[in-house]
Amino acid sequence: MARRRAQKAGRNSPTLANSTPATPSLGRWLVFSYEPTTLFSLKMSRATSSVGRTLLIPTPYAAKMAFVDAAFKVGWPGEITALVAALASVDVRIGVPEQAVITHTIIKIRQEPKDRKSGPAYIPAVAYREFVYLRGSLRWAFDLAEAPDWLAASLIEIAPGINYIGKRGSFIQFMGYGRDFELGPAFTQPLNGGEVKPTSGMQIAVLDDFGPEANFDALNSFSSVSIRRDRHRVFRETLVPLGLINVGPGFSEFSR
């Protein structure tokens, strides 16, 4: 597999020809841009299987896992364990699109019955689901201030291989990348104990991220290692610059 084929990324990571993407003079933030091509959905951590409420935007955890997943798909020659450790040390901010509309829908599903001893394996049921239409680009900004030198070039190589974020079927198209010294008001901000006050055009959301001890074995769905809160995965109150502007039968509209 990819992590067995190469030397550790810290010693021998891929770089772009004639480029120095980690140079501070290019800008602290490495920003990737993606265009949503289908409806987006990412269930809140507290949502149940019957009531699947969604977040408006991807979380830093989802963005980082998208890069880990795509590293395998594109045949990235570095060490996956090193990539996960590097991503755990990097702050990620999400740049929101101009508009988001959530659809509130009741759909038919089939689920396992409570009594599995007799009868059919699955029975018909209904469930609440939310899907988000996003108008405009999603941007993911990686803070390179504390990142290892090889990470920027590796992320640039992996980024075009990402084609969905959140639930499978929430497809996105890679549009490009750039470097910025500072981020504008369209990006999320950590609440930081109330240092930044939300305005009428903002809302507070709990977004997850890699924890300080995140490692590939804990994050791997096929591993027997249990993922632990505050160690491998953390939840932070975050200011999202999207405000509610309209509500109607079956939808809620947000704008920045």
C-alpha positions in Angstrom: 0.0 0.0 0.0 0.9 3.7 -0.2 2.4 3.9 3.3 4.5 0.8 2.7 5.9 1.9 -0.7 7.9 4.9 0.3 10.2 6.3 2.8 8.8 8.6 5.5 7.5 11.8 4.1 9.5 13.9 6.5 12.7 12.6 4.8 11.6 12.1 1.3 8.3 13.9 0.5 7.3 14.9 -3.0 7.9 18.5 -4.0 6.9 20.6 -7.0 9.5 21.5 -9.5 11.1 24.9 -9.0 8.7 25.8 -6.2 9.0 26.5 -2.5 5.4 26.3 -1.2 6.4 26.5 2.4 8.3 29.8 2.1 6.9 32.3 4.6 7.1 35.2 2.0 4.5 33.4 -0.1 1.9 33.7 2.6 1.0 31.9 5.8 -2.2 30.3 4.6 -2.4 27.7 1.8 -5.9 28.0 0.4 -7.6 25.3 -1.8 -10.8 26.1 -3.7 -13.5 23.6 -4.6 -16.8 24.0 -6.4 -19.8 22.0 -5.1 -21.5 20.0 -7.9 -24.2 18.2 -5.9 -26.1 18.8 -2.7 -23.9 18.7 0.4 -24.7 16.8 3.6 -22.6 16.2 6.7 -24.5 14.9 9.7 -24.0 16.7 13.0 -22.2 14.6 15.6 -25.3 14.6 17.9 -27.7 13.7 15.1 -29.5 10.3 15.2 -30.1 7.9 12.4 -33.8 8.9 12.3 -33.2 12.7 12.5 -30.2 13.4 10.3 -29.6 17.2 10.8 -26.7 18.5 8.7 -24.0 21.1 9.2 -23.9 24.0 6.7 -20.2 23.5 5.8 -17.5 20.8 6.0 -15.5 20.6 9.2 -11.7 20.8 9.6 -11.8 17.1 10.4 -13.7 16.3 7.2 -11.3 18.4 5.1 -8.2 16.7 6.6 -9.7 13.2 6.2 -10.5 14.1 2.6 -6.8 14.6 2.0 -5.9 11.4 3.8 -8.4 9.5 1.7 -7.2 11.1 -1.6 -3.6 10.3 -0.7 -4.3 6.7 -1.3 -6.3 7.3 -4.4 -3.6 9.4 -6.2 -0.8 7.1 -5.1 0.9 9.7 -3.0 4.4 8.2 -2.3 4.8 9.5 1.2 4.1 7.9 4.6 0.4 8.2 5.6 1.2 8.2 9.3 3.4 11.2 8.8 0.7 13.0 6.8 -1.9 12.4 9.6 0.6 13.7 12.3 1.4 16.8 10.2 -2.3 17.6 9.6 -3.0 17.2 13.4 -0.6 20.1 14.0 -2.2 22.4 11.4 -5.1 24.8 11.9 -7.7 24.7 9.2 -10.3 27.4 8.5 -13.3 26.9 6.1 -14.2 29.7 3.6 -18.0 29.6 3.2 -19.8 30.2 -0.1 -22.1 33.2 -0.8 -25.3 31.3 -0.1 -26.5 28.1 1.5 -30.1 26.7 1.4 -31.0 23.7 3.6 -33.9 21.5 2.5 -35.9 19.8 5.2 -37.2 16.5 3.9 -38.9 13.3 5.1 -37.8 10.3 3.1 -38.6 6.6 3.0 -35.9 4.3 4.3 -35.5 0.7 5.2 -34.0 -0.2 8.6 -33.4 -3.2 10.8 -36.3 -4.0 13.1 -35.8 -3.8 16.9 -36.7 -7.5 17.1 -34.3 -9.2 14.8 -35.2 -12.8 15.8 -38.1 -13.1 13.4 -39.6 -11.4 10.3 -37.8 -9.6 7.5 -34.2 -8.3 7.9 -35.3 -4.8 7.0 -38.6 -3.0 7.4 -39.9 0.2 5.8 -39.7 3.4 7.9 -39.4 7.2 7.5 -36.5 9.5 8.5 -35.8 13.2 8.5 -32.9 14.3 6.4 -31.3 17.7 5.5 -29.4 18.5 2.4 -27.6 21.8 1.6 -27.4 23.6 -1.7 -24.2 25.7 -1.8 -23.9 28.6 -4.2 -20.2 29.6 -4.6 -16.9 28.0 -3.8 -15.8 26.2 -0.7 -12.3 27.1 0.4 -10.1 25.3 2.9 -7.2 27.3 4.4 -4.3 25.5 6.0 -2.1 27.4 8.4 1.5 26.6 7.5 3.1 28.5 10.4 3.8 25.4 12.4 3.7 22.9 9.5 6.7 20.8 8.4 8.4 22.1 5.3 7.2 19.2 3.1 3.5 19.5 3.9 2.5 22.3 1.5 3.9 20.5 -1.6 2.3 17.3 -0.5 -1.1 18.9 -0.1 -0.9 20.6 -3.5 -0.1 17.2 -5.1 -3.0 15.4 -3.3 -5.7 18.2 -3.6 -6.9 17.5 -7.2 -7.7 13.9 -6.2 -10.5 15.0 -3.8 -13.9 14.7 -5.4 -16.3 14.7 -2.5 -16.6 16.0 1.1 -18.9 14.9 3.9 -21.2 12.1 3.0 -20.5 10.1 -0.2 -22.3 11.7 -3.1 -21.5 15.2 -1.9 -19.3 15.8 -4.9 -17.0 18.8 -5.4 -14.6 19.9 -8.2 -11.1 21.1 -7.5 -10.6 24.6 -8.9 -7.1 25.6 -7.7 -5.0 26.9 -4.9 -3.2 30.0 -3.7 -1.4 31.6 -0.8 -2.6 34.4 1.5 -1.0 36.3 4.3 -4.4 36.9 6.0 -7.9 35.4 5.7 -10.9 37.5 5.0 -14.3 37.6 6.8 -15.7 34.8 4.7 -13.6 32.2 6.7 -14.6 30.5 10.0 -13.0 31.6 13.2 -12.6 29.8 16.5 -14.8 31.3 19.3 -11.8 31.3 21.7 -13.7 31.9 24.9 -15.7 34.8 23.6 -12.8 36.9 22.3 -14.7 37.3 19.0 -18.4 38.2 19.3 -20.9 36.8 16.7 -22.9 39.3 14.7 -26.3 39.0 13.0 -24.6 37.6 10.0 -22.9 34.8 11.9 -23.8 31.7 13.8 -22.0 29.4 16.3 -21.5 25.8 15.2 -19.6 22.9 16.9 -17.0 21.7 14.3 -14.7 18.7 14.8 -11.0 18.5 14.1 -8.0 16.2 14.5 -6.9 16.0 18.1 -3.3 16.5 19.3 -2.7 12.7 19.4 -4.5 11.9 16.1 -2.9 9.0 14.3 -3.8 6.8 11.4 -4.7 3.7 13.4 -7.2 5.6 15.5 -8.8 7.4 12.6 -9.0 4.4 10.3 -12.5 2.9 10.2 -11.1 -0.5 9.6 -8.9 -0.5 12.7 -9.7 -2.0 16.0 -8.2 1.0 17.8 -10.9 3.1 19.5 -11.0 6.8 18.7 -10.9 9.0 21.9 -12.4 12.4 22.3 -10.0 15.2 23.1 -7.1 13.0 22.1 -7.7 11.8 18.6 -10.7 14.0 17.8 -11.7 17.4 19.3 -14.9 19.6 19.0 -14.6 23.4 19.0 -17.2 26.1 19.0 -16.7 28.0 15.8 -18.1 31.2 14.3 -19.5 30.5 10.8 -20.1 33.7 8.7 -23.5 32.6 7.4 -26.6 34.3 8.7 -30.2 33.1 8.4 -32.1 35.4 6.0 -35.2 33.5 5.0 -37.3 30.5 6.2 -40.2 28.8 4.4 -42.0 25.5 4.1 -39.3 22.9 3.9 -36.2 25.2 3.6 -33.9 27.6 5.4 -31.8 30.1 3.5 -28.4 31.5 4.8 -26.2 34.2 3.3 -23.0 36.0 4.1 
